[in-house]
Amino acid sequence: MSQTAVLPDRPGPQPMMDEAKGWAEQLTLYVFVVVPFLALVAAVPVAWGWGLGWLDVALFVLFYFVTGHGITVGYHRHFTHGSFRAPKPVRILMAILGSMAIQGPVLQWVADHRRHHAFSDRDGDPHSPWRFGSTVPALVKGLFHAHVGWLFERDQTNRGRYAPDLLKDDAIRRTSGLFVLWAALSLFLPALLGGLLTWSWTGALSAFFWAGLVRVCVLHHVTWSINSICHTIGQRPFASRDKSANFWPLAILSMGESWHNSHHADPTAARHGVLRGQLDSSARVIRIAEKFGWISDVKWPSAERIAAKLVPTPERA
């Protein structure tokens, strides 16, 4: 995917959309979305007959949460919202791990997500489930669009407008430009580990299938569910100008991202699960990194800030 763009020379506000995706980018997108999905479809009969062992499960969990936190901690909370500061080596590592979730280069992911916040559930939002209206047929169409359909649109969010800070960062721009390399590494590292730990081609193939393809597909759909489900159903304890909602069943798999109403009420906060009992492993990772001195200036939400953003109810009056 082309990452050669630099900051535009023309003065004034930049347009919302950038040049359309080329055929190579579109083909790559189809491969990275469709192939893992086909692997997930095949997973049930494969698991029923053979091939799913404890090593596959362990590698699946390892790569799921390492690359998933690359998205939630790196792509989302750091690069998109600036929830904390990090030195260059940590920033590069987060960009690589986020790329290994195979959800697109960091520059484009950040531009899309910042645009989402700028126009959340309004015209201009790249993936609102309410795009076509609120009737049942319109919402069904909107849910598909928000979940996966928007990815296949040819026009792209303008990175010069929504991610100019990252375009200025040579290290991150170069890392983003190597997205295909990190994506390939994400698929073949599990196979390498599976082969070495079992000393067999069968172990390598099984790990490639479960900890590679199936893991990528599951992580894709959990992440995309934040765009679709978490803007449709769930609880809305915090005031926000959109339909973002907290959806607790996805809290563990999404690593805290499904506390989406909390996030939209306070986008730069490092913790999304701010109420009692709301699990947020991404915030825990940030806390550990802070204690080791790997990151700094973390924007933890104070109790007063949280209380000020809660929707008034008779119980809170």
Rosetta blueprint (number, residue, H / E / L):
1 M L
2 S L
3 Q L
4 T L
5 A L
6 V L
7 L L
8 P L
9 D L
10 R L
11 P L
12 G L
13 P L
14 Q L
15 P L
16 M L
17 M E
18 D E
19 E L
20 A L
21 K L
22 G L
23 W H
24 A H
25 E H
26 Q H
27 L H
28 T H
29 L H
30 Y H
31 V H
32 F H
33 V H
34 V H
35 V H
36 P H
37 F H
38 L H
39 A H
40 L H
41 V H
42 A H
43 A H
44 V H
45 P H
46 V H
47 A H
48 W H
49 G H
50 W L
51 G L
52 L L
53 G L
54 W H
55 L H
56 D H
57 V H
58 A H
59 L H
60 F H
61 V H
62 L H
63 F H
64 Y H
65 F H
66 V H
67 T H
68 G H
69 H H
70 G H
71 I H
72 T H
73 V H
74 G H
75 Y H
76 H H
77 R H
78 H H
79 F H
80 T H
81 H L
82 G L
83 S L
84 F L
85 R E
86 A L
87 P L
88 K H
89 P H
90 V H
91 R H
92 I H
93 L H
94 M H
95 A H
96 I H
97 L H
98 G H
99 S H
100 M L
101 A L
102 I L
103 Q L
104 G L
105 P L
106 V H
107 L H
108 Q H
109 W H
110 V H
111 A H
112 D H
113 H H
114 R H
115 R H
116 H H
117 H H
118 A H
119 F L
120 S L
121 D L
122 R L
123 D L
124 G L
125 D L
126 P L
127 H L
128 S L
129 P L
130 W L
131 R L
132 F L
133 G L
134 S L
135 T L
136 V H
137 P H
138 A H
139 L H
140 V H
141 K H
142 G H
143 L H
144 F H
145 H H
146 A H
147 H H
148 V L
149 G H
150 W H
151 L H
152 F H
153 E L
154 R L
155 D L
156 Q E
157 T E
158 N L
159 R H
160 G H
161 R H
162 Y H
163 A L
164 P H
165 D H
166 L H
167 L H
168 K L
169 D L
170 D H
171 A H
172 I H
173 R H
174 R H
175 T H
176 S H
177 G H
178 L L
179 F H
180 V H
181 L H
182 W H
183 A H
184 A H
185 L H
186 S H
187 L H
188 F H
189 L H
190 P H
191 A H
192 L H
193 L H
194 G H
195 G H
196 L H
197 L H
198 T H
199 W L
200 S L
201 W H
202 T H
203 G H
204 A H
205 L H
206 S H
207 A H
208 F H
209 F H
210 W H
211 A H
212 G H
213 L H
214 V H
215 R H
216 V H
217 C H
218 V H
219 L H
220 H H
221 H H
222 V H
223 T H
224 W H
225 S H
226 I H
227 N H
228 S H
229 I H
230 C H
231 H H
232 T L
233 I L
234 G L
235 Q E
236 R L
237 P L
238 F E
239 A L
240 S L
241 R L
242 D L
243 K L
244 S L
245 A L
246 N E
247 F L
248 W H
249 P H
250 L H
251 A L
252 I L
253 L L
254 S L
255 M L
256 G L
257 E L
258 S L
259 W E
260 H H
261 N H
262 S H
263 H H
264 H H
265 A H
266 D L
267 P L
268 T L
269 A L
270 A L
271 R L
272 H L
273 G L
274 V L
275 L L
276 R L
277 G L
278 Q L
279 L L
280 D L
281 S H
282 S H
283 A H
284 R H
285 V H
286 I H
287 R H
288 I H
289 A H
290 E H
291 K H
292 F L
293 G L
294 W L
295 I L
296 S E
297 D L
298 V L
299 K L
300 W L
301 P L
302 S L
303 A H
304 E H
305 R H
306 I H
307 A H
308 A H
309 K H
310 L E
311 V L
312 P L
313 T L
314 P L
315 E L
316 R L
317 A L
